[in-house]
Amino acid sequence: MSHTLFKCLLLILVLSVIGCAKRGTITGGSKDTLAPILRSSLPKNGTVNFKGKEIKLYFNEYIKLKNVGKQLIVSPPMKRTPEILPINASKFITIKLKDSLQPNTTYSFNFGQSIEDNNEGNALGQFKYVFSTGNYIDSLALKATFKDALEKKMDKFISFLLYEVNEKYNDSTIYKETPKYITNSLDSLTIVTLENLKQGKYRLIALKDENKNNKFNPKSDKIGFIKDYITVPNDTLYQLELFKERLPFNVFKPSQSSGNRATLGYEGDLKDVKYEVRKGNEAIPFKITKLPKKDSLQIWFKPIKNDSIAITVLKYKKNTSFVLKLKDQKNDTMSFSMQRGGVLPFREKFIINSSTPLVNIDNSKIKIISKDSSNVKFKTNYEEWNQQLVFDFERQPLEKYAITVFPGAFTDYYENRNDTLKYSFTTQNTTDYGNLKVVLEKVKRFPVIVELTDKDGKILATHYSEKETTINFNLVEPAKFTLRLIYDDDIDGLWTPGSYLEKRLSEEVIYFPKEIDVRANWDVEQPFDVGGPSIKK
């Protein structure tokens, strides 16, 4: 062997050894992105003349069930929920039926996004198992979409219920019976499809079903409905607007909150309600105010020891009476607090809250001075319902105001008088605020309510218009606003929700499609087309 050939063979051997010794990384292949596949089912999917009590679904890999209680939709709904097994990873699912099946009916089990592969969590989206107790599978369908009647943000998990209109159906059916068919928006759908329907006439409603019983409970549920009966088949896309109904007026047993105050819970509208308080046959004086942030009233009366009082509530010729046994408790005392201190926005007024109802305000014993010690003219208005004293005066930019309430300026219901009270607040420059001019276009009718809200629906500014189409929101704090208009058809200054039994839809609400950015020292003019879309409701 030549010397040159020997060197070449030696070099090849060294390179081979180095190559074998080189470290590598085990990648394990590409990531699995495929959803599980149904291999078979027993009985098979689409079976007719079904008479069994158990169904098995076999998959090509290990699967797990995620939130199956929320995601699974059984239509028509069953009184006894089917049992879904197993709860751990498996290659099959068992459905055990606990309820009797209706004759000649197509049933569907829509698993939503609840079936995932065990390793990567890839979901088998909207998987359905269908069978019929009759000779064929019903195949008609109906589509619907939904929105909140007032708020821009929409709830998730909205149920869509289809009631068959037959000789047994009436308007109270939705309170007592489950529907013929059902589906759900789950946590992401904006358009839903009710499938496997048979031809017929139906009532279509949508529910935010808080009790999850497929029945309408006005105390807890939002509802949306189509005013007219619908027929299947048809190709209409229906839009349902959900709202919380105003409950009929009702009051609940009062409780004693202090030695001189009782609390009375209520629901519904307080308009035209009258009250009486008696000790035996004797009518006694009292005051009624609202308990902040709760659906409760406060009944203020002069201290009565170790006795009973009768509280009567009257509305629409209906009287509800309660007897309240009084215990020896400490009386409420007079105190005051500012609604908002520090920097007071120009669009807000200075307000003092009182802990007890006031019966007299002496403005001569109140003094407001600016930072240069100049006296400021003012007016006050006491809102007894909210126990708030509202100050009205012209405020200047970059100013500091000091308010002194001298002794005896306030007298409450129990003849208590205040000691000296001192408050202060400042104002910013007008350039720290923005101005928004809204120009309404294609207004269909008046009056209207125009509101600015934040992204969560909290009302930041409002304007009521009986004829003007140019609305000025001046000196608003810089923010990104949501703009909406309400057609105030009942002329009460409020948005009015609908009524299912009256077949009355909620007052119409139109949203500007984008947020409006109002910045400090900016003037924004925004046209707003409020003609509204034409949609089947």
C-alpha positions in Angstrom: 0.0 0.0 0.0 1.4 3.4 -1.0 2.1 6.1 1.6 -0.4 8.4 0.0 -3.2 5.8 0.0 -2.5 5.0 3.7 -3.0 8.7 4.6 -6.3 8.8 2.8 -7.7 5.8 4.5 -6.6 7.1 7.9 -8.3 10.4 7.3 -11.6 8.7 6.3 -11.4 6.6 9.5 -10.9 9.6 11.7 -13.8 11.5 10.1 -16.1 8.5 10.6 -15.3 8.3 14.3 -15.9 12.0 14.8 -19.2 11.8 12.9 -20.3 8.9 15.0 -19.4 10.7 18.3 -21.2 14.0 17.3 -24.0 14.8 19.7 -27.6 15.3 18.4 -31.0 16.5 19.6 -34.0 14.2 19.7 -36.8 16.3 18.3 -39.6 13.8 18.7 -41.2 14.7 15.3 -43.6 17.5 14.5 -46.3 18.6 17.0 -49.6 16.8 16.8 -52.3 19.4 15.6 -55.0 16.9 14.5 -58.2 16.4 16.4 -59.4 13.0 17.4 -61.3 10.9 14.9 -64.4 8.9 15.6 -63.6 5.3 14.5 -67.0 3.8 15.1 -70.1 4.0 17.3 -72.5 1.5 18.7 -75.3 2.0 17.6 -73.9 3.8 14.6 -74.3 7.5 14.2 -77.6 8.2 12.4 -79.4 5.1 13.7 -83.2 5.1 13.2 -85.8 3.1 15.3 -83.5 3.5 18.3 -84.6 1.7 21.4 -81.4 1.4 23.5 -80.2 2.8 26.8 -76.5 3.0 26.1 -74.3 4.5 23.3 -70.5 3.9 22.8 -68.3 6.2 20.8 -64.8 4.8 19.8 -61.9 7.1 18.8 -58.5 6.6 17.1 -56.6 7.9 20.1 -56.9 8.6 23.8 -59.3 11.4 24.5 -60.4 13.4 27.5 -63.6 15.3 28.3 -63.3 19.0 29.2 -66.2 21.0 30.6 -68.7 18.4 29.2 -71.3 19.6 31.7 -71.3 23.1 30.0 -70.5 22.1 26.5 -72.8 19.1 25.9 -76.2 20.1 24.3 -78.9 17.4 24.2 -81.8 18.2 21.9 -84.6 17.7 22.7 -83.6 18.2 26.3 -84.1 15.3 28.7 -85.5 15.6 32.2 -82.8 13.3 33.6 -79.3 14.2 32.4 -77.5 11.4 30.6 -74.4 10.0 32.3 -71.2 10.5 30.3 -68.3 8.2 31.1 -65.4 7.8 31.7 -64.1 10.9 33.5 -60.4 10.0 32.8 -58.5 9.5 29.5 -59.9 6.7 27.3 -60.3 5.7 23.7 -64.1 5.6 24.1 -67.1 7.5 25.5 -70.1 5.8 27.0 -73.5 7.7 27.1 -76.0 6.2 29.5 -79.5 7.4 29.0 -81.5 7.9 32.2 -84.7 9.2 30.6 -87.6 7.8 28.6 -87.4 8.7 24.9 -90.2 10.4 22.9 -91.6 8.4 20.0 -90.8 9.4 16.4 -88.2 12.0 17.6 -84.7 12.8 16.4 -82.2 13.3 19.2 -78.8 15.0 18.9 -75.9 15.1 21.3 -73.6 18.0 20.4 -70.4 17.8 22.4 -69.3 21.4 21.5 -65.6 21.7 22.3 -65.5 19.1 25.1 -63.8 16.2 23.3 -60.0 16.7 23.2 -57.0 14.4 22.5 -55.3 13.5 25.7 -51.8 14.8 24.9 -52.1 18.1 23.0 -55.6 19.1 23.8 -56.8 19.3 20.1 -60.6 19.6 20.2 -63.0 17.7 18.0 -65.2 20.8 17.5 -69.0 20.5 17.5 -69.1 16.7 17.3 -72.6 15.4 17.1 -74.1 12.0 17.6 -77.7 11.7 16.2 -80.3 9.0 16.4 -84.1 8.8 15.9 -86.7 6.8 17.6 -88.7 6.9 14.4 -88.2 5.7 10.8 -86.0 8.7 9.7 -83.7 11.4 10.8 -85.3 14.9 10.8 -83.0 17.2 8.8 -84.4 20.7 8.7 -82.5 23.6 10.4 -82.9 27.2 11.6 -80.3 29.9 12.1 -80.3 32.7 14.7 -78.0 35.4 16.0 -78.2 37.4 19.2 -77.2 40.6 21.0 -77.9 42.3 24.3 -80.9 44.8 24.0 -79.0 47.5 25.9 -75.3 46.6 26.5 -72.7 46.4 23.8 -71.0 43.5 25.5 -72.8 40.2 25.1 -73.2 37.3 27.6 -71.8 33.8 26.7 -73.7 30.5 26.9 -77.0 31.7 25.5 -79.6 29.0 25.1 -81.9 29.0 22.1 -85.2 27.2 22.7 -87.8 26.2 20.1 -91.3 25.4 21.4 -93.7 23.5 19.2 -96.9 25.4 18.7 -99.7 22.8 19.1 -102.9 22.4 21.0 -101.0 22.2 24.3 -99.0 25.4 23.8 -99.8 28.8 25.4 -97.8 31.8 26.4 -97.1 30.4 29.9 -95.5 27.2 28.5 -92.0 28.6 28.5 -92.2 29.1 32.3 -93.3 25.5 33.0 -92.1 23.2 30.2 -88.8 22.4 28.4 -88.7 23.1 24.7 -89.0 20.7 21.8 -85.5 21.6 20.5 -82.5 23.5 22.0 -79.0 24.7 21.2 -76.5 27.0 22.9 -74.0 29.6 21.8 -71.4 28.1 24.2 -68.5 30.4 24.8 -67.7 31.7 21.3 -70.5 31.2 18.7 -72.2 34.4 17.3 -74.5 32.5 15.0 -76.2 29.3 16.1 -78.0 26.6 14.2 -80.9 24.5 15.5 -80.6 21.3 13.6 -82.5 18.0 13.1 -85.9 19.8 13.2 -89.1 18.6 11.8 -91.5 20.7 9.8 -93.9 22.8 11.9 -94.8 26.0 13.6 -92.7 27.2 16.6 -92.0 29.9 19.2 -88.3 30.9 19.2 -86.8 32.4 22.4 -83.3 32.9 23.7 -82.3 32.7 27.4 -79.4 33.5 29.6 -80.5 30.5 31.6 -79.0 31.1 35.0 -80.7 28.0 36.6 -79.9 25.8 33.6 -83.3 24.2 33.7 -84.4 25.2 30.1 -87.3 27.2 31.5 -87.8 31.0 31.8 -87.4 32.4 35.3 -88.0 36.2 35.1 -86.2 36.8 38.4 -82.9 35.5 37.2 -82.9 35.1 33.4 -82.5 37.4 30.5 -84.9 36.6 27.6 -85.1 37.4 23.9 -87.9 36.4 21.6 -89.3 36.7 18.1 -92.7 38.4 18.3 -94.4 36.2 15.7 -94.6 32.4 15.4 -92.1 31.0 12.9 -92.4 28.1 10.5 -89.8 25.5 9.6 -88.5 25.2 7.0 -87.3 28.8 6.2 -84.0 30.5 5.4 -84.4 33.6 7.6 -81.5 34.6 10.0 -83.4 35.7 13.1 -81.9 38.2 15.6 -82.9 38.0 19.2 -82.2 40.8 21.7 -81.9 39.7 25.3 -83.1 41.8 28.2 -83.9 41.4 31.9 -87.6 42.1 32.4 -88.9 44.5 34.9 -90.4 42.4 37.6 -94.0 43.1 38.9 -93.9 45.2 42.1 -93.5 43.2 45.2 -92.2 43.9 48.8 -90.7 41.7 51.4 -90.9 41.4 55.1 -89.2 44.4 56.7 -86.4 44.2 59.3 -85.3 46.6 62.0 -82.0 48.2 61.2 -81.8 50.6 64.2 -83.9 52.0 67.0 -85.4 54.5 64.5 -85.2 52.8 61.1 -86.5 49.7 59.3 -85.4 48.3 56.0 -87.9 47.1 53.4 -86.8 45.1 50.4 -88.6 45.3 47.1 -88.5 44.4 43.5 -90.1 46.1 40.4 -91.2 49.7 39.8 -91.8 52.0 42.7 -93.9 54.5 40.7 -97.2 55.3 42.3 -96.4 53.3 45.5 -97.9 54.7 48.8 -96.9 53.8 52.3 -98.5 53.9 55.8 -97.0 53.3 59.2 -99.2 52.7 62.3 -98.9 52.0 65.9 -102.1 50.3 66.8 -104.8 52.4 65.2 -102.7 55.5 65.3 -100.9 56.7 62.1 -97.4 57.8 63.0 -95.1 60.1 61.0 -92.3 58.7 58.9 -89.9 59.3 56.1 -89.0 57.0 53.1 -85.6 57.0 51.4 -83.6 54.7 49.2 -80.9 52.5 50.6 -77.8 53.1 48.4 -76.9 50.4 45.9 -79.6 48.0 47.0 -83.2 47.3 46.1 -84.4 48.3 49.6 -86.2 51.2 51.2 -85.4 52.9 54.5 -88.4 53.7 56.7 -87.5 56.4 59.3 -89.7 56.9 62.3 -89.4 58.5 65.7 -88.0 56.1 68.4 -90.6 53.7 69.8 -89.5 51.4 72.6 -90.6 47.8 73.0 -93.7 48.0 70.8 -94.8 46.9 67.3 -95.6 48.9 64.2 -97.6 48.0 61.1 -96.1 48.9 57.7 -98.5 48.9 54.8 -97.5 49.3 51.1 -100.2 50.2 48.6 -100.0 50.0 44.8 -102.8 49.6 42.2 -105.4 49.0 45.0 -103.4 46.2 46.4 -102.3 46.5 50.0 -99.5 44.5 51.6 -99.1 44.8 55.4 -96.4 43.7 57.8 -96.2 43.8 61.6 -92.7 44.6 62.8 -91.8 43.9 66.4 -89.4 46.5 67.6 -86.4 45.7 69.8 -84.3 48.0 71.9 -81.5 49.1 69.5 -79.2 52.1 69.1 -80.6 55.0 67.1 -78.9 56.3 63.9 -77.0 59.5 64.4 -76.4 62.5 62.2 -73.2 62.5 60.1 -72.1 63.8 56.7 -69.7 62.9 53.9 -68.6 64.3 50.5 -69.8 62.5 47.4 -66.5 63.4 45.8 -63.6 65.5 47.0 -60.2 66.3 45.7 -60.5 67.5 42.1 -64.1 67.9 41.1 -64.8 67.6 37.4 -66.7 70.5 35.8 -69.6 68.2 34.7 -70.2 67.1 38.4 -71.8 69.1 41.2 -70.5 69.2 44.8 -72.7 66.8 46.9 -72.9 66.2 50.6 -74.5 62.9 51.8 -76.4 62.8 55.1 -76.7 59.7 57.2 -80.3 60.7 58.3 -83.0 62.6 56.4 -82.8 66.4 56.6 -85.8 68.5 57.1 -84.2 72.0 57.1 -81.2 73.6 55.4 -80.3 77.2 56.3 -78.1 78.5 53.5 -77.3 81.6 55.6 -75.1 79.4 57.7 -73.2 78.0 54.8 -70.2 79.8 53.3 -68.2 79.1 50.1 -65.1 81.0 49.4 -62.5 80.8 46.6 -58.7 80.8 47.1 -58.6 84.6 47.1 -61.2 84.6 50.0 -64.0 85.9 47.7 -67.5 84.8 48.7 -69.2 82.6 46.1 -73.0 82.7 45.5 -74.7 79.4 45.5 -78.0 77.5 45.7 -78.7 74.2 47.3 -81.2 71.4 46.5 -81.9 68.6 48.9 -82.8 65.3 47.3 -84.6 63.5 50.1 -84.9 60.2 48.2 -81.1 59.8 48.1 -80.4 61.9 51.2 -78.1 64.2 49.2 -77.6 68.0 49.4 -76.5 69.3 46.0 -74.7 72.6 45.6 -75.1 74.6 42.5 -72.7 77.5 41.7 -70.5 78.7 38.9 -67.0 77.3 39.1 -63.9 78.7 37.6 -60.8 76.9 36.2 -57.7 76.3 38.4 -59.6 77.4 41.5 -59.8 76.1 45.0 -63.0 76.3 47.0 -63.5 76.0 50.7 -67.0 75.2 52.1 -67.8 75.9 55.7 -71.1 74.6 57.2 -71.7 76.4 60.5 -73.5 74.9 63.5 -77.3 74.6 63.0 -77.2 74.9 59.2 -78.7 71.3 58.9 -81.6 69.9 61.0 -82.5 66.3 60.6 -85.7 64.4 61.0 -84.9 63.8 64.7 -84.2 67.5 65.4 -80.5 67.0 65.6 -78.3 69.8 64.3 -74.8 69.7 62.9 -71.5 70.9 64.3 -69.1 72.9 62.2 -68.3 71.0 58.9 -65.5 71.9 56.5 -64.9 70.7 53.0 -62.7 71.7 50.1 -62.1 70.8 46.4 -60.2 72.1 43.4 -60.9 72.5 39.7 -58.6 71.9 36.8 -58.0 74.0 33.8 -60.6 73.7 31.0 -57.7 72.7 28.7 -57.5 69.5 30.8 -60.9 68.4 29.3 -62.2 67.7 25.8 -65.4 68.7 24.0 -67.5 66.3 21.9 -70.1 67.4 19.5 -72.4 64.6 18.3 -74.4 65.3 15.1 -77.4 62.9 14.9 -78.3 61.8 11.4 -81.5 60.0 10.2 -83.3 60.2 13.6 -86.5 58.2 13.2 -88.4 59.8 16.1 -88.1 61.8 19.3 -87.4 61.9 22.2 -84.0 60.3 22.3 -81.4 59.7 25.1 -77.8 60.1 24.0 -75.2 58.5 26.3 -71.5 58.2 26.6 -70.3 55.1 28.4 -67.0 53.4 29.2 -66.2 50.0 27.8 -68.0 48.2 30.6 -71.3 50.1 30.0 -71.0 52.6 32.9 -72.8 55.9 32.0 -70.3 58.8 32.1 -72.5 61.5 30.5 -76.1 61.7 29.2 -78.3 64.1 27.2 -82.1 64.0 26.6 -83.2 65.5 23.3 -86.8 66.2 22.3 -85.9 67.8 19.0 -82.3 68.9 18.6 -79.9 66.8 16.5 -76.7 68.5 17.7 -75.7 67.3 21.1 -72.8 68.9 22.9 -70.8 67.1 25.6 -68.5 69.8 26.8 -65.7 69.5 29.4 -65.7 65.8 29.5 -62.7 64.0 31.1 -60.3 62.6 28.5 -61.2 59.0 27.6 -62.3 56.6 24.9 -66.0 56.6 24.9 -68.7 54.3 23.7 -71.6 56.3 22.2 -75.2 55.1 22.0 -78.7 56.4 21.4 -81.9 55.2 23.0 -85.3 55.8 21.4 -87.3 56.7 24.4 -90.7 55.6 23.1 -92.5 55.7 26.5 -91.1 59.2 27.3 -89.9 58.3 30.8 -86.3 59.4 30.4 -85.0 55.8 30.9 -84.3 52.8 28.7 -87.3 50.4 29.1 -86.9 46.7 28.6 -89.4 44.5 26.8 -92.1 42.1 28.1 -92.5 38.6 27.0 -96.2 38.3 27.9 -97.0 41.6 26.3 -94.9 40.7 23.2 -93.3 44.0 23.6 -89.6 44.5 22.5 -87.2 46.6 24.4 -86.7 50.3 23.5 -84.4 50.4 20.5 -80.7 51.1 21.2 -78.2 52.2 18.4 -74.5 52.1 19.0 -71.8 54.0 17.2 -69.6 51.3 15.7 -66.3 52.6 17.0 -64.9 54.0 20.3 -64.6 57.8 20.3 -61.3 59.1 21.5 -61.7 62.5 23.3 -58.4 64.0 24.4 -57.5 66.9 26.6 -57.9 70.3 24.9 -59.5 68.6 21.8 -62.7 69.4 20.1 -64.3 66.4 18.4 -67.2 66.5 16.0 -68.8 63.1 15.3 -71.7 62.4 12.9 -73.9 59.5 14.1 -76.3 57.7 11.8 -79.0 56.4 14.1 -81.4 55.1 11.5 -80.7 51.6 12.6 -80.5 48.3 10.6 -83.5 46.4 9.3 -83.4 43.0 10.9 -86.1 40.4 11.5 -87.0 40.5 15.2 
